[in-house]
């Protein structure tokens, strides 16, 4: 995921973004995208109502993140108190933040 972001930021000689025609990623990145995205991050932002975000292994993701760790829930689909109990600082649209810091 980070490699794709770096490729996207590259610039062609004319200043336009250089878009790769083909990106080959190891299988571990494609099937473990949650771990790759969370590793070393301070925050996760959920901006969609897709069910897959409700079912993530949040404890595993937290273990790979930097501290303090934050979850921003832009759709109010997550169990905020459970995330807080795991150790996240939780910010949700229209709700009082749950903070450890």
C-alpha positions in Angstrom: 0.0 0.0 0.0 2.8 2.4 0.9 4.7 1.5 -2.3 1.6 2.3 -4.4 1.3 5.7 -2.7 5.0 6.4 -3.5 4.5 5.4 -7.1 1.5 7.6 -7.3 3.5 10.6 -6.1 6.3 10.2 -8.6 6.4 12.8 -11.3 7.2 12.4 -15.0 9.7 14.8 -16.6 6.9 17.1 -17.8 5.6 17.5 -14.2 2.5 15.3 -14.7 2.0 12.4 -12.3 3.7 9.2 -13.6 1.1 6.5 -13.5 2.4 2.9 -13.5 0.9 0.7 -16.2 1.4 -2.4 -14.2 2.0 -2.8 -10.5 3.2 -6.2 -9.2 2.6 -6.6 -5.5 3.5 -9.5 -3.3 0.6 -11.7 -2.3 1.1 -10.7 1.3 0.2 -7.1 0.5 -2.9 -8.0 -1.5 -4.3 -10.4 1.1 -3.0 -8.6 4.2 -3.8 -5.0 3.2 -5.3 -4.2 6.6 -2.0 -5.1 8.4 0.1 -3.2 5.8 -2.1 -0.1 6.1 -2.0 -0.1 9.9 1.6 -0.9 10.4 3.4 2.1 11.9 0.3 4.3 11.5 -1.1 6.5 14.2 -4.7 6.5 12.9 -7.3 4.6 10.9 -10.1 6.5 9.2 -13.3 4.7 8.3 -15.1 6.7 5.7 -17.5 4.1 4.2 -20.3 1.9 5.5 -18.8 -1.3 4.1 -19.3 -4.3 6.5 -15.8 -5.5 6.2 -14.6 -2.6 8.4 -16.9 -3.8 11.2 -15.3 -7.2 11.2 -11.6 -6.3 11.2 -9.4 -7.7 13.9 -8.9 -4.4 15.6 -6.8 -5.8 18.4 -4.3 -7.2 15.8 -4.3 -3.9 13.9 -3.7 -1.9 17.2 -0.7 -4.2 18.0 1.1 -3.0 14.8 0.3 0.7 15.2 2.2 3.5 16.8 0.9 5.0 20.0 -1.2 6.9 20.6 -3.5 5.2 18.2 -6.7 6.7 16.8 -9.8 5.6 14.9 -11.9 8.1 13.1 -15.4 6.7 12.3 -17.0 8.9 9.7 -20.0 6.7 9.3 -20.7 5.6 12.9 -20.5 1.9 12.0 -18.0 0.7 14.6 -18.3 -0.3 18.2 -16.7 2.7 19.7 -16.6 1.5 23.3 -15.0 -1.8 22.3 -12.3 0.1 20.3 -11.7 2.4 23.3 -11.4 -0.6 25.6 -8.8 -2.1 23.3 -6.7 1.1 23.6 -7.8 3.3 20.7 -8.7 7.0 21.0 -12.0 7.1 19.1 -13.5 10.0 17.2 -16.9 9.6 15.6 -19.1 12.0 13.7 -21.6 13.7 16.0 -20.4 11.8 19.1 -18.3 12.7 22.1 -14.7 11.6 21.6 -13.4 8.7 23.7 -9.8 9.6 24.6 -6.9 8.1 26.5 -4.7 11.0 25.9 
